[in-house]
Amino acid sequence: MTTRQVLVSLFAGVWVGALLVAEWNPIAATALTMDWIVAVVREPFDAKFIVLILFMGAGAAFIYRSGGILALERAIGDRVTTARDSQLLTWVIGVFIFFDSYTSTVVTGNATRELAQENRSSREMHAYVLDSTTSPVTTFGPVSNWVGFQVSMVIVGFEAADVTAAELDVTAFGLFLQSIPWNIYCFMAFFMVGFIALTQRFYGPMIDAEWRARSTGRTIREDATPLSDVSTDVGEPSELNPKLANFFVPIAVLLVVGLVSMWYLGGGHQPGVDVATAFEETDVALGLLYGAFAFMVTGFAGSLAYRTMDLDEASDTIIDGFNTMMIAVAIIVLAWAIGLAAEEVGTAEFIVDVMVGSGVPGSFLPLIVFLAAMFVAFTTGTSWGTMSILTPLAIPLGLELVGPSVLPVVIGMLFGGAIWGDHSSPISDTTVMSSIFAGSDHIDHVNTQVPFAATAAGATVVVLVLYGLGLRSPLVALPLAFALTIVAVLVLNKLDARRKGLPEVMPTAAAIESGAADADPLERDVAGADDGYDYLSPIPVIAVTITAAYVTLVFAFATLGG
C-alpha cells in the first residue's frame, strides 16, 4: 500500500520470507531469494506456463497488427449507433478473447475505444466494461493462462497440506473444474456488465459520468487526467487488406488445439478413457502451450497469406507480442516464489493451528476466505499474488476444519475474492491497463467501478452466509445470486436516479438532442422519457446469444470435473 508497486512489494515479501529462514542474515536471505526464484522457474509446469504466456502475447499481437481488429470494426461499425451498442460490443469482444486478461484489455480496448467515444459512452464506462469482463472470462477459460495458473496454485495447496490427488480422489485440475460453479463473484461481475449495458440502468458515480457524456458529448470529466495511450506497444493495425479471418481463425485454432491437446494428453484417445477422465488426468500446461503455439503460428501465417505485413514485420510482431507479456511473467514468477516462501516458513501450519484453535465453524470458512482474499488483493493490487499467498493456506485449512467436500467452495471463493480486490484496487495492474486503453482518468475509473464490484460482492456474501447456514448446492446458490444482483441493480438505480434527478434508463445522445429526453434535470419527466432503444436490434441480440453460448461452454467444461 505504501509503495503502490506490485513487483517491488511481491519481491519484498519473498525476501522477508527468506530473511526468516536465513535467521535474519540479509546476505543469505538475498541468495536464498534468488534460489527460490530459480527453483520455481525450473519447475516443469511453471516453465511451460511462462512460454505459453509469451506465445499468447505474440498471437494477440498478430490479431491486432494484422488488421483483424480493424476488419471487425469496419464490418460492424455501421451497426453500432448508440453508447449502449458500443458497450455491448466491448463486452462481447471481451468474451471472445478469453485466453488472457492483458491481451483482452489491449485488443478489446483498442478495437472499441473510438466507437465508444463517437457514440458518447463515457470513458469511465468503457474502462469498467474492459476491467470487469476480462478477468472473470479468463478465470473460467476454458483455454487460458489463468486456468493454468489457478491449477498450479491448487497443486501448491496440495503440497502445503501434504496430500496427493490419489488421497483426495481428485486431481488439481478436476478440483478447479468443480470450483467453477462456486466462483459466484466472477459470474456476478461478468453478468452485471452485460445487464447494466443492456438495460442502461446506472448508479453511483457512473450515472453522472454517463449523463455527462450523453448530454454534453464530454466522454471524460473536465480537468481529468487520462492515462497515456500505449497502443504503440502493440503496433498500429495494418491497413493492407484487413480480414475478419485474421481475428476469428487464430482464436478458433487456439480453442480447438488447446482442448484437443488436453484431451489427448489425458489419454482420451485410448480405449476406455472417457472425456471427463481425460481432462482430469491431462497436463494442463502442456495442452495450453500447444494451443498457444498454434494460436501464434496461425496469426503469423494469416498475416503473410493476406499480405498484411511482410516477413520482417511479422517477425518483429512476435517479439513485440512477447514484450506485452513481460509484466505478467514477472508477476507470475514472484507469485510462485512468495507461495514457496510461505511454504518454507510454515505459514499454512501456523494459520491452520490458529483457526482450528479459535473454534471457527467450518461451514463459514468459505466466507472467511472470500473476505480475506478481497482484503489481500485490494491492498496488494494483484489477484494472482493473492491466489499464491492464500491457496497454500486455504486448502490445508479446509481439509482440517471440514474435509475434502468444502474445497471446491473454498477455492471458488478464494479466486473470486482475489478478482474483486483486483477490480477495486487503484494499484491493480489490470485496473491500470483498463484505464489506459479506455483513455480514462484512473481514479475516475476506480471510483465508478467500485460500487458495481461491491454489488456483486454483496450478493456473494449473502449466498455465503446462507451456505454457512446449510445451503450446499451451487444449482441453488448461483441462481439465487443472479436474482439478488438483478434486484440490487434495479433498486440502486431507481434510488440514485431519483436522488440526482436523472433518468433511470439512460437515454441515447440522439434522444437528448431531439428533445425526447429533456436535458434539464428540473424539467425532466424521469419516468416518461423516450430512451430511443430497440432491444431486438442486432448488437444486443448477438451479444446475448454469444454470451449465452460462452456460459454454456463454461458449465459444460465444469462438468468434466465430476
VOROVO-277133 format. One line per 5 residues: number of its first residue (from 1); their letters; for each residue y, x, z of C-alpha. Coordinates in steps of 0.25 Angstrom, whole numbers, plus 5000, padded with zeros to 4 digits. Each point is the difference from the previous one (the first is absolute). Layout:
N
NUM) a) Y/X/Z  ...
END
This chain:
562
1) mttrq) 5000/5000/5000  5009/5012/5003  4998/5008/4987  4998/4988/4991  4991/5010/4992
6) vlvsl) 4986/4995/4999  4994/5013/4995  5006/5008/5011  4996/4990/5010  4986/5000/4996
11) fagvw) 4999/5015/4999  5006/5001/5014  4989/4990/5005  4989/5009/4995  5006/5012/5005
16) vgall) 5002/4994/5014  4985/4996/5000  4997/5015/4996  5009/5004/5012  4992/4993/5010
21) vaewn) 4987/5005/4994  5005/5014/5000  5005/4999/5014  5015/5001/4997  4999/5012/4992
26) piaat) 5010/4997/4988  4995/5011/4991  4985/4996/5002  5005/4985/4998  5006/5003/4987
31) altmd) 4988/5008/4995  4991/4988/5005  5009/4990/4992  4998/5008/4987  4985/5000/5003
36) wivav) 5000/4985/5002  5008/4997/4987  4991/5009/4992  4988/4993/5007  5004/4986/4996
41) vrepf) 5003/5004/4985  4987/5007/4999  4992/4987/5004  4993/4996/4987  5005/4985/5002
46) dakfi) 5015/5005/5002  5000/5010/4989  4995/4989/4990  5011/4991/5005  5011/5010/4998
51) vlilf) 4996/5002/4986  4999/4985/4997  5014/4998/5006  5005/5010/4990  4993/4993/4988
56) mgaga) 5006/4987/5005  5014/5005/4999  4997/5006/4986  4994/4987/4995  5012/4992/5005
61) afiyr) 5010/5010/4994  4993/4997/4986  5002/4985/5002  5014/5002/5002  5004/5011/4991
66) sggil) 4992/4996/4988  5008/4987/4999  4989/4991/5006  5010/4994/5010  5011/4999/4989
71) alera) 4991/4992/4991  4997/4991/5012  5015/4998/5003  5002/4997/4985  4989/4990/4999
76) igdrv) 5004/4992/5012  5015/5002/5001  5004/4988/4992  4991/4991/5010  5007/5006/5012
81) ttard) 5012/4991/5001  5003/4999/5015  5000/5008/5013  4987/4993/5004  4993/5004/4987
86) sqllt) 5004/5014/5002  4995/5000/5015  4986/4994/4996  4999/5010/4989  5002/5011/5009
91) wvigv) 4990/4994/5009  4989/4999/4990  5002/5014/4994  4998/5005/5014  4987/4992/5000
96) fiffd) 4996/5007/4987  5003/5014/5006  4990/4999/5012  4996/5015/4999  5011/5007/5008
101) sytst) 5012/4995/5007  5009/5011/4996  4997/4998/4986  5001/4985/5001  5014/5002/5006
106) vvtgn) 5005/5010/4989  4994/4993/4988  5003/4985/5004  5014/5004/5005  5004/5006/4987
111) atrel) 4993/4989/4992  5008/4989/5006  5013/5005/5006  5008/4997/4988  4995/4986/4998
116) aqenr) 5002/4997/5015  5014/5004/4999  5003/4993/4987  4995/4987/5007  5008/5002/5013
121) ssrem) 4989/5003/5009  5005/5008/5012  4995/5015/5001  4996/4997/5014  4990/4989/4995
126) hayvl) 4995/5010/4989  4998/5010/5010  4992/4990/5009  4991/4996/4989  4997/5014/4997
131) dstts) 4997/5004/5014  4992/4988/5005  4992/4999/4988  4995/5015/4998  4994/5004/5013
136) pvttf) 4992/4987/5002  4995/5000/4986  4995/5014/5000  4994/4998/5014  4990/4990/4994
141) gpvsn) 4998/5008/4987  4989/4998/4995  5003/5013/4994  5011/5008/5007  5003/5013/5007
146) wvgfq) 5003/4991/5012  4985/4995/5001  4995/5015/4999  5009/5004/5012  4997/4988/5008
151) vsmvi) 4985/5002/4999  5003/5015/5003  5007/4995/5013  4988/4991/5004  4991/5013/4998
156) vgfea) 5009/5007/5010  4999/4988/5009  4984/5001/4999  5001/5015/5004  5010/4998/5011
161) advta) 4990/4989/5006  4988/5009/4997  4992/4990/4993  4994/4999/4986  5000/4990/4989
166) aeldv) 4985/4998/5003  5002/4997/5014  5011/4990/4997  4991/4994/4988  5013/5001/4991
171) tafgl) 5007/5011/4992  5014/5004/5002  5003/4993/4986  4992/4988/5004  5008/4999/5013
176) flqsi) 5013/5001/4992  4996/4989/4991  4997/4991/5012  5014/5003/5006  5007/4994/4987
181) pwniy) 5000/4986/5004  5005/5004/5014  5012/5007/4994  5008/4988/5002  5014/5006/5000
186) cfmaf) 4998/5006/4987  4996/4987/4994  5012/4993/5006  5010/5011/4996  4995/4999/4985
191) fmvgf) 4999/4985/5000  5014/4999/5006  5006/5008/4988  4995/4990/4990  5002/4988/5008
196) ialtq) 5015/5003/5003  5002/5005/4986  4994/4987/4994  5007/4990/5010  5013/5008/5001
201) rfygp) 5001/4997/5015  5006/5012/5007  5005/5002/5014  5006/5011/5008  5009/5010/4993
206) midae) 4992/4998/4987  5006/4986/4998  5014/5006/5001  4996/5011/4990  4995/4991/4990
211) wrars) 5011/4990/5001  5010/5012/4998  4992/5004/4987  4999/4986/4994  5014/4995/5003
216) tgrti) 5008/5013/4998  4991/5009/4991  5000/5011/5010  4986/5004/5002  5004/5010/5010
221) redat) 5009/4999/5012  5014/5005/4999  5001/5013/5006  4985/5002/5001  4994/5014/4996
226) plsdv) 4988/4998/4991  4990/5012/5001  5000/5008/4987  4991/4997/4989  4989/5010/4998
231) stdvg) 4994/4994/4987  5002/5014/4994  4989/5005/5008  4990/4992/4992  5008/5001/4987
236) epsel) 5006/4990/4991  4991/4991/4992  4998/5003/4986  5007/4992/4989  4990/5004/4990
241) npkla) 4990/4989/4997  4998/4994/5014  4988/4992/5001  4994/4990/5010  4987/5007/4999
246) nffvp) 5006/5012/5007  5002/4991/5012  4988/4992/5001  4989/5009/4994  5001/5011/5010
251) iavll) 5000/4990/5012  4988/4993/4995  4993/5013/4998  5003/5005/5014  4994/4987/5005
256) vvglv) 4988/5000/4992  4996/5014/5001  5003/5000/5015  4992/4988/5003  4988/5004/4991
261) smwyl) 5000/5015/5006  5000/4995/5014  4988/4990/4996  4993/5011/4993  5002/5011/5011
266) ggghq) 4995/4990/5010  4987/4999/4993  5003/4986/4993  4993/5005/4987  4987/5002/5008
271) pgvdv) 4989/4989/5001  5001/4991/5013  5015/5004/5003  5009/4988/5000  5015/5001/4998
276) atafe) 5004/4999/5015  4990/5011/5004  5005/5009/4989  5015/4998/5004  4997/5003/5015
281) etdva) 4992/5013/4996  5009/5005/4990  5009/5013/5000  5014/4993/5000  5008/5012/4998
286) lglly) 4992/5005/4988  4999/4986/4994  5015/4999/5001  5002/5014/4995  4992/4996/4987
291) gafaf) 5009/4988/4998  5013/5008/5002  4996/5010/4990  4997/4989/4990  5013/4994/5003
296) mvtgf) 5007/5013/4997  4993/5003/4988  5001/4986/4994  5015/5001/5002  5000/5014/4994
301) agsla) 4992/4995/4988  5009/4988/4998  5013/5008/5000  4994/5009/4989  4994/4989/4992
306) yrtmd) 5012/4991/4999  5009/5013/4998  5009/4996/5012  5000/5015/5003  4995/5013/4995
311) ldeas) 4990/5009/5007  5010/5008/5007  5007/4988/5006  4986/4994/5004  4996/5013/5007
316) dtiid) 5013/5000/5007  4998/4986/5004  4987/5003/5008  5008/5011/5008  5011/4990/5003
321) gfntm) 4990/4990/5004  4994/5010/5010  5014/5003/5005  5002/4985/5004  4988/5000/5009
326) miava) 5004/5013/5008  5006/4992/5011  4988/4991/5001  4991/5013/5000  5008/5006/5011
331) iivla) 5000/4988/5009  4985/4997/4998  4996/5015/5003  5008/5000/5013  4995/4986/5003
336) waigl) 4986/5005/5000  5004/5012/5008  5006/4992/5011  4987/4992/5000  4993/5013/5002
341) aaeev) 5010/5004/5011  4998/4987/5008  4985/5002/4999  5000/5015/5005  5009/4996/5012
346) gtaef) 4991/4988/5004  5011/4989/4998  4989/4990/4996  4992/5003/5013  5013/4999/5009
351) ivdvm) 5005/4987/4994  4986/4994/5001  4999/5003/5014  5014/4995/5004  4998/4987/4992
356) vgsgv) 4986/4997/5006  5005/5003/5014  5012/4991/4998  4991/4988/4998  5006/4996/4987
361) pgsfl) 4992/4988/4994  4992/5004/4988  5004/4988/4992  5015/5004/5001  4997/5014/4995
366) plivf) 5004/4996/4985  5014/4995/5005  5002/5013/5008  4996/5009/4988  5009/4992/4991
371) laamf) 5012/5001/5009  4997/5015/5002  4999/5002/4985  5013/4993/4998  5007/5009/5010
376) vaftt) 4995/5013/4995  5002/4997/4986  5015/4995/5003  5003/5013/5008  4994/5010/4990
381) gtswg) 5002/4993/4987  4986/5002/4994  4989/4990/4999  4990/5011/4996  5004/5009/5012
386) tmsil) 4998/4988/5009  4987/4997/4995  4996/5014/5002  5005/5000/5014  4994/4987/5005
391) tplai) 4987/4998/4992  4993/5011/5008  5004/4993/5013  4998/4985/4996  4986/5001/4995
396) plgle) 4994/5007/5013  5008/4990/5008  4995/4988/4992  4986/5005/5002  5001/5003/5015
401) lvgps) 5007/4987/5003  4993/4990/4991  4991/5006/4990  4998/5001/4985  5004/4986/4998
406) vlpvv) 5014/5002/5003  5002/5012/4990  5004/4992/4988  5011/4993/5007  5005/5012/5007
411) igmlf) 5000/5008/4987  5007/4989/4992  5011/4998/5011  5002/5015/5001  5002/5002/4985
416) ggaiw) 5009/4987/5000  5008/5005/5012  5002/5013/4994  5006/4994/4987  5009/4991/5008
421) gdhss) 5006/5012/5006  5002/5006/4987  5007/4988/4994  5009/4999/5012  5003/5015/5003
426) pisdt) 5013/5006/4994  4993/5014/4999  4988/4995/4992  4998/5007/4987  4996/4988/4993
431) tvmss) 5012/4992/5005  5009/5011/4996  4993/5000/4986  5002/4985/4999  5015/5002/5002
436) ifags) 5001/5011/4990  4993/4993/4989  5007/4987/5002  5014/5007/5001  5002/4993/5014
441) dhidh) 5007/5005/5012  4989/5005/5009  5005/4993/5013  5003/4987/4993  4985/5001/4995
446) vntqv) 4995/5002/5014  5008/4989/5006  4997/4990/4990  4985/5003/5000  4998/5000/5015
451) pfaat) 5001/4985/5002  4989/4998/4989  4991/5010/5006  5002/4994/5014  4996/4987/4995
456) aagat) 4987/5005/4994  4997/5008/5013  5003/4987/5008  4990/4992/4993  4990/5012/5002
461) vvvlv) 5003/5000/5015  4997/4985/5002  4987/5002/4993  4996/5012/5008  5003/4992/5013
466) lyglg) 4991/4989/4995  4990/5011/4997  5001/5005/5015  4997/4985/5004  4988/4999/4991
471) lrspl) 5004/4998/4985  4990/5009/4993  4999/4996/4986  5009/5006/4989  4997/4988/4992
476) valpl) 5008/4992/5010  5010/5011/5005  5005/5004/4986  5004/4985/4995  5006/4998/5014
481) afalt) 5009/5012/4998  5004/4995/4986  5004/4986/5005  5008/5007/5012  5007/5009/4990
486) ivavl) 5004/4988/4991  5005/4992/5011  5008/5012/5006  5007/5003/4987  5003/4985/4997
491) vlnkl) 5006/4998/5014  5008/5013/5001  5005/4998/4986  5005/4986/5004  5006/5004/5013
496) darrk) 5007/5013/4994  5005/4993/4988  5006/4988/5008  5007/5010/5010  5006/5008/4989
501) glpev) 5004/4988/4991  4991/5006/4988  4990/4992/4991  4986/5000/5006  4994/5003/4985
506) mptaa) 5009/5011/4994  5005/4995/4987  5001/5008/4987  5012/5007/4996  5001/4991/4988
511) aiesg) 5000/4987/5010  5011/5006/5008  5009/5004/4988  4998/4986/4994  5004/4993/5013
516) aadad) 4986/4994/5002  5000/5008/5013  5013/5001/5007  5005/5014/5003  5009/4995/5011
521) plerd) 4992/4999/5013  5009/4990/5006  4998/4990/4989  4986/5003/4996  4989/4988/5001
526) vagad) 4989/5009/5006  4989/4990/4997  5004/4995/4987  5004/5012/4992  4992/5002/4986
531) dgydy) 4994/5014/5002  4996/5000/4985  4986/5005/5001  4988/4996/4992  4987/5002/5008
536) lspip) 4991/4999/4988  5007/5011/4992  4992/5012/4995  5004/5010/5010  4996/4992/5013
541) viavt) 4987/4995/4994  4996/5014/4995  5004/5006/5014  4992/4990/5008  4988/5001/4990
546) itaay) 4999/5015/5000  5002/5001/5015  4989/4989/5003  4991/5008/4991  5003/5013/5008
551) vtlvf) 4998/4994/5013  4986/4994/4995  4997/5014/4996  5003/5006/5014  4992/4990/5007
556) afatl) 4988/5002/4990  5002/5015/5003  5000/4997/5015  4987/4992/5000  4993/5013/4996
561) gg) 5001/5004/5014  4991/4989/5005
END
